[in-house]
Structure formats: structure tokens, C-alpha cells
Amino acid sequence: MNLDVVIQYSRQAVRIAVIGLFATVLTACAGSGWFGPPKLKEEPIVPAASLYQGALDDMDRQYYQTAIKKLEQLERQHPRDPLAEKGKLMQVYANYRGGKLEEAILSADRFLALYPRSSETAYVLWLKGTAYFAQIKDITRDQQLSRDAIDTYTLLINNYPQSEHAKDAKDKLLVAYDQLAGKEMSVGRYYQGNGQYAAAINRFREVVEKWQTSTHIEEALYRLTETYLILGLTSEATSAAAVLGHNYSSSVWYQRAFELLGKQGLAPNLNSGSWLAAHRS
């Protein structure tokens, strides 16, 4: 046979052998997950009752994150099981107790959307409101969380007034109101200190008109007395002091208002035409 032909056949044989070897390697790599996504390991199916009870046991031991994982598995594997509703309820609770407050709020919203007529609605609203409440910041910060807590607690109280959670919601509402009033007072004092008296009055007036149950009401009436005097609005100043004295006669703020008016030869006197007349209890 011609030497050139032998060499050509040899080269073809080598190429075929190399291609075959490469194909074998690719097949092996693909099977081992070197190329392409690895095969997902199938999640073993666990009975709904076992997952739910396991989550309860974890919560008893305060293992909230492992409890949440079991409850999520219950939701994935048994979405139509009678325990699914309880599982979603427990997700709200476990997130709340585990300190995952944003997740608790989201879980609560999801539960309320899926089960609007649930017998546990009042409890879920309480958990949601309390998750907001637990995040409330000091009065120098934005108070949106206070507003969210107020909205949620108000919904609970209005729709489920006989609920065991309504009383606690009412107590927490007072604190949330106090936060909003405190924020208004902080801003009002800032405006007053910077000579922006009209803006300051608007803030103090809002406390008097909207947050009458807050601990800041007495100071708000005093600051109104003080600021109205600075502007020369003596009728409004004496009216603010009169309301303060009538409602909080033993208050230190009233004593200060009384003395402040006295320095200008004035005394507390309610003008019936003043907006303050409506706030004399």
C-alpha cells in the first residue's frame, strides 16, 4: 500500500479516536454535573401532622427558625391539608416571636388575604399591630411605624371590640398616640426656637386637637400660651392658659403659664370665640 495512503488512514483513525474520547468525557461530565445545572434532590414528603407537631415542638424550645422551615415545608407539600391554615397562622407567630418582625407582618397580610373570615383574624391583627409597635423609634425619627400600628390596632378594635386582644390594643394605642404627639412637639419646639412661630403654633395646635390623651397635651397648651404672647395675640394666649388651668389645674405647665401671663399683667381667660373653647372639658 502507498505510504501516503497509510499515513492518511492513520490520521483519520486518530481523529476518530480523539472525537470518541471527547464525547465520552462530555457524557461523563454531564452525568456528574460538571456542565449544566445539577439534578435537584427531591424533597422527601413528610406527613402534614408530623411537620406541624414538629414545628410546635421547636417553638416550645424557642427554635423559631427551624419551626418556620417546617411550617413552610407543610405549606409546600400539603397546601390543601386542613392543617395548612394553622400552619400559616403559626408562621405569623413564629416570625414575631423570633424577632423577624417584617416577615411577621408579611405573613399576617398573607393569612388575612387567604382566610378573611378566620376565627383567628383578631389575633393575627394583634400580632401584626404589635410587630409594628415593637419597631417604633424615638420621637426624633420618622413615625410611620406608629401610624401603621395605630391603623392596625384601630381595625382590630373597631371590628372585634369583644376580642381578648382589643384591650391590649387600646393600651398600646395610647403609647402610639403619644409617639405621634411627641414628634409634633419636637418639631414645634424646633420651629419656636428658630422664630417660626406660625409653624410652631400649627404643631402645638395639632397635639391639642388630635392627641388629647397624650402626655404632651399640657406642654402643648403652655407652648401655645407662650407663642401667642410672643406674637401679641393675647386673647389666644389667655384662652390657652385658661383651658390648661381648667383641665390640668395642678400641672406644673399651668403654673408656668399663669406666671408668664402675670408678668404682662394678664390672667387666664377663655375667649368663647377662640378655637380653644372646644377643648375645655
C-alpha positions in Angstrom: 0.0 0.0 0.0 1.2 3.5 -0.8 2.9 5.1 2.2 0.8 8.4 1.8 -2.4 6.4 1.9 -1.3 4.6 5.1 -0.5 7.9 6.8 -3.9 9.4 5.7 -5.7 6.4 7.2 -3.7 6.6 10.4 -4.6 10.3 10.8 -8.3 9.6 10.3 -8.2 6.8 12.8 -6.5 9.1 15.4 -9.2 11.9 14.8 -12.0 9.4 15.2 -10.4 8.0 18.4 -10.0 11.6 19.8 -13.6 12.6 19.0 -14.9 9.4 20.6 -12.8 10.0 23.7 -14.0 13.7 23.9 -17.6 12.6 23.6 -17.2 10.0 26.3 -15.6 12.7 28.6 -18.5 15.1 27.9 -21.1 12.4 28.7 -19.3 11.6 32.0 -19.1 15.3 32.9 -22.7 16.0 32.1 -23.7 13.0 34.2 -21.6 14.2 37.1 -22.9 17.8 37.0 -19.8 19.4 35.7 -21.8 21.0 32.8 -25.3 22.3 33.2 -27.4 22.5 36.4 -27.0 19.6 38.8 -30.1 17.5 39.3 -32.2 18.7 42.2 -32.6 16.3 45.1 -36.2 15.5 45.6 -37.6 16.7 48.9 -38.9 13.8 50.9 -42.6 14.0 51.6 -43.4 14.3 55.4 -46.9 13.9 56.7 -48.6 17.2 57.5 -49.3 16.3 61.1 -45.6 15.4 61.7 -44.5 18.7 60.2 -47.0 20.7 62.2 -46.3 18.9 65.5 -42.5 19.2 64.9 -42.9 23.0 64.4 -44.9 23.3 67.7 -42.2 21.3 69.5 -39.5 23.6 68.0 -41.4 26.7 69.2 -41.7 25.2 72.7 -37.9 25.1 72.7 -37.7 28.6 71.1 -36.2 27.2 67.9 -38.3 29.6 65.8 -36.3 29.4 62.6 -36.4 25.6 62.4 -40.1 25.8 63.2 -40.6 28.2 60.3 -38.8 25.9 57.9 -41.1 23.0 58.9 -44.2 25.2 58.5 -43.0 26.3 55.1 -42.5 22.7 54.1 -46.0 21.9 55.3 -47.3 24.7 53.1 -45.3 23.4 50.1 -46.2 19.8 50.4 -49.8 19.9 51.8 -51.4 23.2 50.6 -54.9 21.7 50.8 -54.5 19.9 54.1 -56.7 21.1 57.0 -53.5 21.9 58.9 -52.4 24.4 56.2 -54.4 27.3 57.8 -53.0 26.6 61.2 -49.5 26.3 59.7 -49.8 29.8 58.2 -51.1 31.2 61.5 -48.1 29.7 63.3 -45.8 31.3 60.7 -47.0 34.7 61.8 -46.5 33.8 65.4 -43.0 32.2 64.9 -41.8 35.1 62.9 -43.0 37.5 65.5 -41.5 35.6 68.4 -38.3 35.0 66.5 -37.8 38.8 66.1 -38.4 38.7 62.3 -40.9 41.5 62.5 -41.1 42.4 58.8 -41.6 38.8 58.0 -44.3 38.6 60.6 -46.2 41.5 59.0 -46.0 39.9 55.6 -47.1 36.6 56.9 -50.0 38.3 58.7 -51.1 40.0 55.5 -50.9 36.8 53.6 -53.0 35.0 56.2 -55.6 37.7 56.2 -55.8 37.6 52.4 -56.3 33.9 52.3 -58.6 33.5 55.3 -60.5 36.7 55.7 -63.3 35.0 57.7 -61.0 33.1 60.0 -61.8 32.9 63.7 -58.2 33.9 64.3 -58.4 37.2 62.4 -58.4 39.3 65.6 -55.3 37.5 66.9 -53.5 37.9 63.6 -54.3 41.7 63.5 -53.0 41.9 67.1 -49.7 40.2 66.0 -49.4 42.4 63.0 -50.0 45.6 65.0 -47.6 44.5 67.7 -44.9 43.8 65.1 -45.3 47.4 64.0 -45.4 48.6 67.6 -42.2 46.8 68.5 -40.3 48.7 65.8 -41.5 52.2 66.9 -38.5 54.5 67.1 -37.9 57.6 69.3 -39.8 60.8 68.6 -36.9 62.3 66.7 -37.3 59.7 63.9 -40.0 59.2 61.3 -43.2 57.9 62.9 -44.7 55.8 60.1 -44.4 52.7 62.2 -46.5 54.4 64.9 -49.2 55.2 62.2 -49.1 51.7 60.9 -49.6 50.3 64.4 -52.4 52.7 65.1 -54.2 51.8 61.8 -53.9 48.0 62.6 -55.0 48.3 66.2 -57.9 50.6 65.2 -59.1 48.0 62.7 -58.9 45.3 65.4 -60.8 47.4 67.9 -63.5 48.5 65.5 -64.2 45.1 64.1 -63.6 42.9 67.1 -64.4 45.0 70.2 -65.1 42.0 72.3 -61.8 40.2 71.5 -59.4 39.5 74.3 -56.8 41.3 72.2 -58.8 44.5 72.0 -57.9 45.8 75.4 -54.2 45.3 74.9 -54.5 47.1 71.5 -56.2 50.0 73.2 -53.4 50.3 75.8 -50.8 50.2 73.0 -52.7 52.8 71.0 -52.2 55.3 73.8 -48.4 54.8 73.5 -48.5 55.1 69.7 -50.6 58.3 70.0 -48.0 59.6 72.5 -45.3 58.9 70.0 -47.0 61.0 67.3 -47.8 63.8 69.7 -44.2 63.7 70.9 -43.0 64.1 67.3 -45.2 67.1 66.8 -44.0 68.7 70.0 -40.4 68.1 68.9 -40.9 69.8 65.6 -43.0 72.6 67.2 -40.2 73.4 69.7 -37.7 73.5 66.9 -39.8 76.0 64.9 -40.4 78.0 68.0 -36.7 78.2 68.8 -36.0 79.3 65.2 -38.6 82.1 65.3 -41.0 80.3 63.0 -43.9 81.0 65.3 -46.9 80.3 63.0 -45.4 76.9 62.1 -44.8 76.2 65.8 -48.4 77.1 66.6 -49.7 74.7 63.9 -47.7 71.8 65.5 -48.9 72.6 69.1 -52.4 73.0 67.9 -52.4 69.6 66.2 -51.4 68.0 69.5 -54.3 69.7 71.3 -56.8 68.9 68.6 -55.8 65.3 67.8 -53.8 63.8 70.7 -55.7 64.9 73.7 -55.0 61.6 75.6 -51.2 62.1 75.1 -48.9 63.0 77.9 -47.8 66.1 75.8 -51.1 67.9 75.9 -50.2 70.1 78.9 -47.0 71.3 77.5 -48.7 71.9 74.1 -51.2 74.3 75.8 -48.3 76.0 77.6 -46.3 76.4 74.4 -49.4 77.9 72.7 -49.7 80.4 75.6 -46.0 81.3 75.2 -46.0 81.6 71.4 -49.3 83.5 71.2 -47.8 86.0 73.7 -44.7 86.4 71.5 -46.9 87.3 68.6 -49.0 89.7 70.7 -52.2 87.5 70.4 -53.1 88.0 74.0 -56.7 86.8 73.6 -55.5 83.4 72.3 -52.7 83.3 74.9 -55.1 83.8 77.8 -57.5 81.2 76.3 -54.8 78.6 76.0 -53.8 79.2 79.6 -57.5 79.0 80.7 -58.0 75.7 79.1 -54.8 74.4 80.6 -55.8 75.6 84.1 -59.3 74.2 83.8 -58.3 70.8 82.6 -54.9 70.5 84.5 -55.1 72.9 87.4 -52.3 71.1 89.3 -50.0 70.9 86.4 -46.5 72.5 86.5 -47.1 73.7 83.0 -50.2 75.6 84.2 -48.2 77.3 87.0 -45.7 78.4 84.4 -48.4 79.7 82.1 -50.0 81.6 84.9 -46.8 83.2 85.9 -45.9 84.1 82.3 -49.2 85.9 81.8 -48.9 87.6 85.2 -45.6 89.2 84.0 -47.6 91.0 81.4 -50.5 91.9 83.6 -52.7 89.2 82.2 -54.6 86.3 83.6 -56.1 83.1 82.1 -59.4 83.9 80.4 -61.2 81.8 77.9 -62.4 83.7 74.9 -65.6 82.0 73.7 -64.7 82.8 70.1 -61.4 81.0 70.2 -60.8 77.6 68.7 -59.6 76.6 72.2 -63.1 76.8 73.7 -64.0 73.5 72.2 -61.2 71.8 74.2 -62.3 72.9 77.7 -63.5 69.6 79.2 
